[in-house]
Amino acid sequence: MFRVTIEASDGGSGSTLSETRELAHGDSLIFGRDPGPGGVTLPGQGVSRRHFELVADAQGLTVTDLGSTNGTQLAGVGLGSARITTGQRISAADTSVTVRYEEVEAQTAPVGPQSRYITPATPENNGLPPDIPARGTVDVSEVHTGGRPVSEIAYCAIGAGIGSFVWIDHLRCYGVHEDDIVAIGPEDIPYATYARYCANSQIPDHERLRSNSASTPDNIWGFPGYALRESVTTGNPRYAFQVFGEPTLAESYTPRAGRVFRSFDREMKRINWSRMFRKGLVQALRKTSDGRYAIYWRASRDVVPEEQRNQVTLAKIVHVSTGYPATRFVDDFQDFLGRHPEMRSLVANAYEPHEHIYQKIESSTEPVNIMVRGRGIVASRILQRLSEARARNPNIVILHSIRSPIRGQQGAKYGWARRPVRGHVELQPFNWPKASWGGDVRLKYENADAEERGRILSQLGGTTTAERSDWIAIGERGGEEGWYRAIFGSVKHIAVRGEKLGIDIKTPDGFDQSFEADYLVDCTGLVADLSRSLFLADLLNTYELPQNHAWRERDGTWQPGPRTGLEVSNAFEIEGLRNGSGRVYAAGQVTAGGPYLAVDSFLGLQYAALRSVDDIGANRLTAMRPIGPARSAIQWLRWCAGSTP
């Protein structure tokens, strides 16, 4: 048992609370604006009704975000779920929660109807609830007698995000009934996390995403694409014709964020997503003795009684698409936050809520220096937002921190093609060349060995942004007028200088430079490390699953570098989890470095879903039949009519 001391304060109103609770192994504690009976009510207007949860086990405490609107950060790092050490600070919007705990001897309670028997955890459990077996295969009879409610299903999608949605959409169009599918995840809406990242990185509904017209996660056929739909609804044919002229005769078409989200809503209703969705967090997956998989998960407090929250689902076919484990904070950023938590409001990752920065600088009448770090698509959106803010405060000065300069003929080269460069940023309509999705590059990459894939990935990857005339003009006009400045080098240290940030940079030629800024927005991305996810880390450790590697050229030879995604087949099966006729497939960032380049794109998720569902049908793993031209045409007509598959 742990004695937990909680201290919380709201940076906006100044409200505070302090209380002590005791948590037995297996107990949980909900934090939020309205957490329900027994929960901790937090001050602060940005706090969600049920914001995050602490769960105790034999190894300590785990904090898990419960699908909150503004996200949860641990020591300044955005998270889904993570271990917490005593004294660490959890941030929920503008509310700071410090948790200190110590293990105490549990009080012996009489055995009776109200007591719970918890088997002590062993070190091999890796911090999982103690009733989850540490071994890789569990007898199915043990699952049924383990004390958790058990449900049985043919198909189970873990994550319930966009990757899960696209896979289930394929299953439904192939003829699988909704009663044979479940999706388990923390968000009711599959695109909720993506929409939150868009909003935080300053892509409101009326702005356009970096996505293709045919990348339609609501439509497995890709037709009609978003360009044709926008032409029909607006009565303007130029969007439909734009795709024929891109990118040389016209800027590449990209859909508006709001239109994409509404298309999700339509398809969710059509396939009865709400009937298949189960709100909760998956804890572990284990093979069963009868060729299936036991998915151990914890249901959300607001959907089932407390005593039924720990559940297990038995499934024949499993799909894993859990997205990025966390928001990325580089080392110097985390070091600064650890030393100066009181300055938290002055620094932000572009993917976390930071609207307060724009409100402050727009309302100020004084000169404001703001440093933007990074040069990808997110940095372009932040620069656009700051340019718009200058209409209210023309005293805003942008310091753009870029690691190294790139000249016109230094863009990445593949074959005869070379990326253009403007303003020291490589330009490309989408995050990968279009041939990576369905052309010759896709085929070449898929058929390559690991080393050749590494070479191709290093040539085609890298940080780019879209070629938009308004974005290019910001840097050029701002440079001429003196309110935009590119700074080259690596940030080495962030400190406090009076009421400002002191930022030390090492230039590419080895010199030290120091700058002062009122605010810093970091646009360096999301964490792709699978070990940052408790579920994926357990999967890797339990089954010793092989991972892909990034490859680097050193001394004229290509060598494997850091681990990336899970090794999967060309059908996106995690072959190390095969269990008789049971299969586990994966999609999205968890397969990075595998058989497909653009894994974390809409079209990449669609491609992975198509390959895996085709594999199920071709190998007759279930009663689902492969879809032929006639059935496909019928299903497309049903999609057009909005009819249930």
C-alpha positions in Angstrom: 0.0 0.0 0.0 1.2 3.6 -0.7 0.5 6.7 1.2 0.2 9.4 -1.5 0.5 13.1 -0.8 -1.0 15.4 -3.4 -0.3 19.1 -3.8 -2.0 21.0 -6.6 -2.0 24.6 -7.7 -3.6 26.5 -10.6 -1.3 29.0 -12.3 -4.3 31.1 -13.5 -6.4 31.5 -10.4 -3.9 30.8 -7.7 -6.2 28.1 -6.2 -4.4 25.3 -4.3 -5.2 22.0 -2.6 -3.3 19.5 -0.5 -4.5 16.1 0.7 -3.2 12.6 1.5 -4.7 9.3 0.2 -3.8 5.6 0.6 -3.8 3.4 -2.4 -3.6 -0.4 -2.2 -2.0 -2.3 -5.1 -4.5 -2.3 -7.9 -6.3 0.8 -6.7 -6.7 3.9 -8.8 -7.4 7.6 -8.2 -9.1 9.9 -10.8 -8.1 13.5 -11.0 -10.2 16.1 -12.8 -12.7 18.9 -12.7 -15.5 16.4 -11.8 -13.8 13.1 -11.1 -16.7 11.4 -9.4 -16.9 9.7 -6.0 -13.5 9.3 -4.3 -11.6 11.3 -6.9 -9.5 14.4 -6.5 -11.1 17.6 -7.8 -8.5 19.8 -9.4 -8.6 23.6 -9.7 -8.2 25.3 -13.1 -10.4 26.0 -16.0 -8.4 23.9 -18.5 -8.9 20.7 -16.5 -11.1 18.1 -18.1 -13.9 16.4 -16.1 -11.8 13.3 -15.7 -8.3 14.4 -16.7 -5.9 11.7 -15.6 -5.6 8.6 -13.4 -3.1 7.3 -10.9 -2.9 3.5 -10.6 -0.9 1.7 -7.9 0.8 -1.6 -8.2 3.7 -3.4 -6.5 6.3 -1.4 -8.4 4.8 2.1 -7.7 2.4 4.5 -9.4 1.5 4.9 -13.1 -0.1 8.1 -14.5 -2.5 7.8 -17.5 -4.2 10.5 -19.4 -7.9 9.8 -19.8 -8.4 11.5 -23.1 -8.3 15.0 -21.7 -8.9 18.0 -23.9 -5.6 19.7 -23.1 -3.5 16.6 -22.4 -1.3 15.6 -19.4 2.4 16.2 -19.1 4.9 14.5 -16.7 7.9 16.6 -16.0 7.0 18.7 -19.1 6.6 15.7 -21.4 3.2 14.9 -22.9 2.1 11.3 -22.2 -0.4 8.6 -22.7 0.7 6.5 -19.8 4.0 6.5 -17.8 5.6 5.6 -14.5 5.9 8.3 -11.9 8.6 8.6 -9.3 7.9 10.3 -6.0 8.1 14.1 -6.1 7.5 14.4 -9.8 5.2 17.1 -11.2 2.2 16.3 -13.4 0.7 19.1 -15.4 -3.0 19.2 -16.4 -3.5 22.3 -18.5 -2.4 25.2 -16.2 -2.8 23.1 -13.1 0.4 21.6 -11.5 0.1 18.5 -9.4 3.0 17.2 -7.3 2.7 13.6 -6.2 4.8 12.2 -3.4 4.3 8.7 -2.1 5.8 6.1 0.2 5.1 2.5 0.8 3.3 1.7 4.1 2.1 -1.5 5.7 -1.5 -2.3 4.6 -4.2 -2.7 7.2 -5.5 -6.2 7.5 -9.2 -6.3 6.6 -11.6 -9.1 7.4 -12.5 -11.3 4.5 -16.1 -10.5 3.5 -18.3 -9.5 0.6 -16.6 -6.1 0.3 -13.0 -7.2 0.2 -10.8 -7.8 -2.8 -8.2 -10.5 -3.1 -5.1 -9.2 -5.0 -2.3 -11.7 -5.8 1.0 -10.0 -5.0 2.9 -8.9 -8.1 6.3 -10.5 -9.0 9.2 -8.5 -10.4 8.5 -10.2 -13.8 5.2 -8.4 -14.1 7.0 -5.1 -15.2 4.6 -3.1 -13.2 1.4 -4.6 -14.7 -1.6 -5.4 -12.6 -0.7 -8.6 -10.7 -3.4 -10.8 -12.2 -1.8 -10.5 -15.7 0.4 -13.5 -16.4 4.1 -12.7 -16.9 4.5 -15.7 -19.3 3.8 -15.3 -23.0 1.1 -18.0 -23.3 -1.8 -18.5 -20.9 -4.3 -21.4 -20.8 -7.7 -20.2 -21.9 -9.3 -21.8 -18.8 -7.1 -19.6 -16.6 -8.4 -16.5 -18.4 -12.0 -17.5 -17.6 -11.2 -18.2 -14.0 -8.9 -15.2 -13.4 -11.5 -13.0 -11.9 -12.0 -10.5 -14.7 -15.2 -10.3 -16.8 -14.4 -12.1 -20.1 -15.8 -11.2 -23.5 -15.1 -13.1 -26.8 -14.8 -11.5 -30.2 -13.4 -12.3 -33.7 -11.6 -9.0 -34.3 -10.1 -6.6 -31.8 -8.5 -3.3 -32.6 -6.1 -1.9 -29.9 -5.8 1.9 -29.9 -9.2 3.0 -31.4 -7.5 5.9 -33.2 -7.4 6.6 -36.9 -5.4 3.5 -37.7 -8.0 1.3 -35.9 -10.8 3.1 -37.5 -9.5 2.6 -41.0 -8.9 -1.1 -40.4 -12.4 -1.6 -39.0 -13.8 0.4 -41.9 -12.2 -2.1 -44.3 -13.6 -5.1 -42.3 -17.1 -3.6 -42.4 -16.9 -3.0 -46.1 -15.6 -6.6 -46.6 -18.8 -7.8 -44.9 -17.8 -8.3 -41.3 -20.7 -7.7 -38.9 -20.3 -5.0 -36.2 -21.1 -7.6 -33.5 -17.8 -9.4 -34.4 -15.6 -6.3 -33.9 -14.4 -4.3 -30.9 -12.1 -1.3 -30.7 -10.5 -0.5 -27.3 -9.0 2.9 -26.7 -9.2 6.0 -24.4 -10.9 8.4 -26.9 -14.6 8.2 -27.9 -13.8 9.8 -31.3 -11.0 8.0 -33.3 -9.6 11.3 -34.6 -9.7 13.1 -31.3 -5.9 13.0 -30.6 -5.1 14.0 -34.1 -7.6 16.9 -34.0 -6.1 18.0 -30.7 -2.6 18.0 -32.2 -3.9 20.0 -35.1 -5.5 22.6 -32.9 -2.5 22.9 -30.6 -0.1 23.3 -33.6 -2.3 26.1 -34.9 -4.3 24.2 -37.6 -7.9 25.2 -36.9 -10.8 23.6 -38.8 -10.7 26.2 -41.7 -7.0 25.6 -42.4 -5.7 22.9 -44.7 -3.9 19.7 -43.7 -0.8 18.4 -45.3 -2.7 15.5 -47.0 -3.6 14.4 -50.5 -7.1 14.6 -52.1 -7.2 10.8 -52.4 -6.1 10.2 -48.8 -9.6 9.6 -47.6 -9.7 7.6 -44.3 -13.5 7.6 -44.5 -13.5 6.0 -47.9 -11.5 2.8 -48.7 -11.8 3.5 -52.4 -10.4 7.0 -52.4 -13.1 8.2 -54.7 -14.6 10.7 -54.6 -11.6 12.5 -53.1 -11.7 15.6 -51.0 -11.0 17.9 -54.0 -14.1 16.7 -55.9 -16.2 16.8 -52.8 -15.1 20.4 -52.0 -15.9 21.4 -55.6 -19.4 19.9 -55.4 -20.2 21.5 -52.0 -18.8 24.9 -52.8 -19.9 25.0 -56.4 -16.3 25.9 -57.4 -14.7 23.5 -59.9 -11.2 24.8 -59.4 -10.5 22.3 -56.5 -11.2 19.3 -58.7 -9.1 20.7 -61.6 -6.3 21.7 -59.1 -5.2 18.1 -58.6 -4.5 17.8 -62.3 -2.1 20.7 -62.3 -0.3 20.0 -59.0 2.5 20.7 -58.1 4.0 22.4 -61.2 1.0 24.4 -62.6 -0.8 24.8 -59.2 -0.1 24.4 -55.5 -0.9 20.9 -54.3 -4.5 20.5 -53.2 -4.9 19.8 -49.5 -8.3 19.4 -47.6 -9.5 21.6 -44.8 -9.2 20.0 -41.4 -12.9 20.5 -40.6 -14.0 18.8 -43.8 -11.8 15.8 -42.9 -13.2 15.6 -39.4 -16.8 15.8 -40.6 -16.1 13.0 -43.1 -15.0 10.8 -40.2 -18.2 11.6 -38.3 -20.3 10.5 -41.3 -18.4 7.2 -41.7 -18.5 6.6 -38.0 -22.2 6.8 -38.0 -22.5 4.6 -41.2 -20.5 1.7 -39.8 -21.9 2.0 -36.3 -18.6 2.8 -34.6 -20.2 3.5 -31.3 -21.5 -0.1 -31.1 -18.0 -1.4 -31.5 -16.1 1.0 -29.4 -15.0 0.2 -25.8 -13.6 3.0 -23.8 -10.5 2.0 -21.8 -6.8 1.4 -21.8 -5.2 -1.8 -23.0 -2.7 -3.1 -20.4 -1.3 -6.3 -22.0 -1.7 -8.9 -24.7 -1.0 -12.6 -24.2 -1.3 -15.6 -26.5 -3.8 -18.2 -25.4 -3.6 -22.0 -25.6 -6.4 -22.2 -28.1 -4.8 -20.0 -30.8 -6.3 -16.7 -29.8 -5.2 -13.7 -27.8 -6.2 -12.4 -24.4 -6.3 -8.6 -24.3 -6.2 -7.3 -20.7 -7.6 -3.9 -20.4 -9.1 -1.4 -17.9 -12.4 0.2 -18.8 -13.0 3.8 -18.2 -14.6 4.7 -14.8 -17.5 6.5 -16.5 -18.8 3.4 -18.4 -18.7 0.5 -16.0 -18.8 0.0 -12.2 -15.5 0.1 -10.4 -15.5 -3.6 -9.7 -15.8 -4.4 -13.4 -13.2 -2.1 -14.7 -10.5 -4.7 -15.1 -11.6 -6.8 -18.1 -10.2 -9.3 -20.6 -11.2 -9.8 -24.2 -10.5 -12.9 -26.2 -9.9 -12.3 -29.9 -8.8 -14.4 -32.9 -7.5 -11.4 -35.0 -5.9 -8.4 -33.3 -4.8 -5.0 -34.8 -2.4 -2.7 -33.0 -2.3 1.0 -33.9 -1.5 3.1 -30.9 0.1 6.1 -32.5 3.0 8.1 -31.0 3.7 7.3 -27.3 4.3 10.9 -26.3 5.1 14.5 -27.2 8.8 15.0 -27.7 10.8 17.3 -25.5 14.5 17.5 -26.3 17.0 17.1 -23.4 17.8 20.8 -23.0 14.1 21.6 -22.8 13.4 18.9 -20.2 16.5 20.0 -18.2 15.2 23.6 -18.1 11.7 22.6 -17.0 13.2 20.5 -14.2 15.3 23.4 -13.0 12.7 26.1 -13.5 9.1 24.8 -13.3 7.9 28.3 -12.4 8.8 29.4 -16.0 6.6 26.7 -17.6 4.3 29.2 -19.1 7.1 30.7 -21.2 8.1 27.5 -23.1 5.9 25.1 -25.0 6.0 22.2 -27.4 3.9 23.0 -30.5 1.8 19.9 -30.0 0.7 20.8 -26.5 -1.8 23.6 -25.6 0.0 27.0 -25.7 -2.7 29.4 -26.8 -1.8 31.5 -23.8 1.4 32.6 -25.5 -0.4 34.1 -28.5 -2.9 35.8 -26.2 0.0 37.3 -24.2 2.0 38.6 -27.1 -1.0 39.9 -29.0 -2.2 41.9 -26.0 1.2 43.3 -25.1 2.2 46.8 -26.2 5.9 46.1 -25.5 8.4 44.5 -27.9 8.3 40.7 -27.7 11.0 38.2 -28.8 9.8 34.7 -29.4 12.0 31.9 -30.5 10.6 29.1 -32.8 12.7 25.9 -32.9 12.5 23.6 -35.9 11.8 24.0 -39.6 9.2 21.4 -40.5 5.5 21.7 -41.4 4.6 22.5 -37.7 7.2 25.3 -37.5 5.6 26.7 -40.7 2.2 26.8 -39.1 3.6 28.4 -35.9 5.4 31.1 -38.0 2.1 31.8 -39.9 0.3 32.2 -36.5 2.9 34.6 -35.3 2.8 36.5 -38.5 -1.0 36.9 -38.0 -0.3 38.0 -34.4 1.8 40.9 -35.6 -1.4 42.5 -37.0 -2.3 43.1 -33.3 1.2 43.7 -32.0 3.7 44.8 -34.7 6.5 44.7 -32.0 6.7 40.9 -32.2 10.1 39.7 -33.4 10.6 36.1 -34.4 13.9 34.3 -33.8 13.8 31.1 -35.9 16.3 28.5 -34.6 17.4 26.1 -37.3 20.2 23.6 -36.8 22.1 24.3 -40.0 21.7 26.4 -43.2 20.6 24.7 -46.5 21.4 26.4 -49.8 19.5 26.1 -53.1 21.5 23.0 -54.4 21.8 21.2 -51.0 18.3 19.7 -50.9 18.0 15.9 -50.6 18.6 14.1 -53.9 17.1 10.8 -55.0 17.9 9.6 -58.5 17.7 12.6 -60.8 15.3 14.5 -58.5 16.4 17.1 -55.9 14.2 18.9 -53.4 14.0 22.7 -53.9 15.0 24.9 -51.0 13.6 28.3 -49.9 14.5 30.1 -46.7 16.8 27.2 -45.6 13.9 24.8 -45.7 13.5 21.9 -48.1 10.1 22.0 -49.9 7.9 19.0 -50.7 4.1 19.0 -51.0 3.7 16.1 -48.6 5.9 14.4 -46.0 6.9 11.8 -48.6 7.2 11.9 -52.4 3.9 10.7 -53.9 5.6 7.7 -55.5 6.2 6.4 -51.9 2.4 5.8 -51.5 1.6 3.8 -54.6 4.3 4.2 -57.3 7.7 2.7 -58.2 9.3 3.9 -55.0 6.8 2.0 -52.9 7.4 -1.2 -54.8 11.2 -0.8 -54.7 11.2 -0.1 -51.0 8.8 -2.9 -50.1 11.0 -5.5 -52.0 14.3 -4.2 -50.5 16.3 -5.8 -47.7 16.8 -3.9 -44.4 20.0 -2.1 -45.4 18.5 -1.0 -48.8 15.4 0.2 -47.0 17.6 2.2 -44.6 19.4 3.9 -47.6 16.1 4.8 -49.3 14.6 6.1 -46.1 17.6 8.3 -45.3 17.4 9.8 -48.8 13.7 10.4 -48.9 13.1 11.2 -45.3 14.1 14.3 -43.4 12.4 17.5 -42.4 10.4 19.3 -45.1 7.5 21.7 -45.4 4.9 22.4 -48.1 5.7 24.9 -50.9 3.1 27.6 -50.0 3.7 31.1 -51.3 2.4 32.7 -48.1 4.8 30.7 -45.9 7.7 31.6 -48.1 6.7 35.3 -48.0 6.8 35.3 -44.2 10.5 34.7 -44.1 11.4 36.9 -47.0 9.3 39.8 -46.0 10.1 39.4 -42.3 13.8 39.4 -43.1 13.6 42.5 -45.1 11.5 44.4 -42.5 13.6 43.1 -39.6 11.0 41.2 -37.6 12.2 37.7 -38.7 15.7 36.3 -38.2 17.0 32.8 -38.9 19.5 31.6 -36.3 21.7 28.6 -37.2 23.1 26.2 -34.7 22.1 23.7 -31.9 20.6 24.9 -28.7 22.9 23.9 -25.9 21.4 25.5 -22.8 18.3 27.3 -21.7 18.5 29.5 -18.6 16.6 32.3 -16.8 17.9 35.8 -17.2 15.7 38.2 -15.2 12.2 37.7 -16.5 13.4 36.3 -19.9 14.8 33.1 -21.3 18.5 33.0 -22.0 19.2 30.6 -24.9 22.8 29.5 -25.7 23.4 28.2 -29.2 26.5 26.5 -30.7 26.8 27.6 -34.4 27.7 25.2 -37.2 31.2 26.6 -37.3 31.7 26.1 -33.5 31.1 29.6 -32.1 28.9 30.3 -29.1 26.0 32.7 -29.4 23.5 33.8 -26.7 20.0 35.2 -27.2 17.2 36.4 -25.0 13.6 35.6 -25.7 10.3 36.1 -23.9 8.9 32.8 -25.2 10.1 29.6 -26.8 8.0 27.3 -28.9 9.6 23.9 -29.8 8.5 22.3 -33.0 10.7 19.2 -33.0 7.9 16.6 -33.1 6.6 13.6 -31.3 8.3 10.7 -29.5 8.5 7.5 -31.6 10.3 5.3 -29.0 8.0 2.3 -28.5 9.4 1.7 -25.0 7.7 4.9 -23.9 4.4 3.0 -24.1 3.8 0.6 -21.2 1.7 -1.7 -23.4 4.3 -1.8 -26.3 7.2 -2.1 -23.9 5.6 -5.2 -22.3 4.9 -6.7 -25.7 8.5 -6.2 -26.7 9.9 -7.7 -23.5 7.5 -10.6 -23.2 7.9 -11.9 -26.7 11.4 -10.5 -27.5 10.0 -9.0 -30.7 12.5 -7.8 -33.3 12.5 -4.1 -34.3 13.5 -2.2 -37.3 16.5 0.1 -37.3 17.4 3.5 -38.7 20.5 3.1 -40.9 23.4 5.5 -41.1 26.4 5.8 -43.4 29.7 5.7 -41.5 33.1 5.5 -43.1 31.6 4.5 -46.5 29.4 1.7 -45.1 25.8 1.6 -44.0 25.3 0.5 -40.4 22.1 0.0 -38.3 21.4 2.8 -35.9 18.7 3.3 -33.2 15.7 1.0 -33.1 12.5 2.2 -34.7 9.2 0.3 -35.2 8.2 -3.3 -34.9 9.3 -5.7 -37.6 6.2 -6.7 -39.7 5.7 -8.6 -42.9 4.6 -7.0 -46.1 1.0 -7.7 -45.0 1.8 -5.8 -41.7 1.6 -8.9 -39.6 3.7 -9.0 -36.4 5.0 -12.5 -37.2 6.5 -13.0 -33.7 3.0 -13.0 -32.3 1.5 -15.6 -34.6 -0.5 -18.1 -32.6 -1.8 -21.0 -34.8 -4.3 -19.4 -37.0 -4.4 -16.3 -34.8 -2.8 -13.2 -36.1 -1.7 -9.8 -34.9 -1.4 -7.0 -37.4 -0.1 -3.4 -36.9 -0.2 0.0 -38.6 1.0 3.5 -38.2 4.1 4.7 -36.4 4.6 1.4 -34.5 5.7 -0.1 -37.9 8.2 2.7 -38.8 11.2 1.3 -40.8 9.1 -1.6 -42.1 7.7 -2.4 -45.6 6.1 1.0 -46.2 7.6 4.5 -46.0 4.6 6.8 -45.2 3.2 4.7 -42.3 2.0 7.7 -40.3 -0.1 9.2 -43.1 -3.8 8.8 -43.9 -3.0 6.9 -47.0 -0.3 4.8 -45.2 -2.9 3.7 -42.7 -5.3 2.8 -45.5 -2.6 0.8 -47.3 -1.7 -1.1 -44.1 -5.4 -1.9 -43.5 -5.9 -3.1 -47.1 -2.9 -5.4 -47.0 -3.8 -6.9 -43.6 -7.5 -7.4 -44.4 -6.6 -8.9 -47.7 -4.2 -11.3 -45.9 -7.0 -12.4 -43.5 -9.3 -13.2 -46.5 -6.6 -14.8 -48.7 -5.5 -17.2 -45.9 -9.1 -17.9 -44.8 -8.3 -17.1 -41.2 -11.9 -16.3 -40.4 -15.3 -16.5 -42.2 -14.6 -13.2 -44.0 -14.4 -13.6 -47.7 -12.0 -11.6 -50.0 -13.8 -8.8 -51.7 -14.2 -9.0 -55.5 -15.1 -6.3 -58.1 -18.8 -6.9 -57.9 -19.1 -6.8 -54.1 -16.7 -3.8 -54.0 -18.9 -1.9 -56.4 -22.0 -2.7 -54.4 -20.2 -1.5 -51.2 -19.1 1.7 -52.9 -22.6 2.5 -53.9 -23.7 1.9 -50.3 -21.0 4.3 -49.2 -22.3 6.9 -51.6 -25.8 6.5 -50.3 -24.6 6.5 -46.6 -26.1 3.1 -46.1 -24.8 0.6 -43.5 -22.3 -1.9 -45.1 
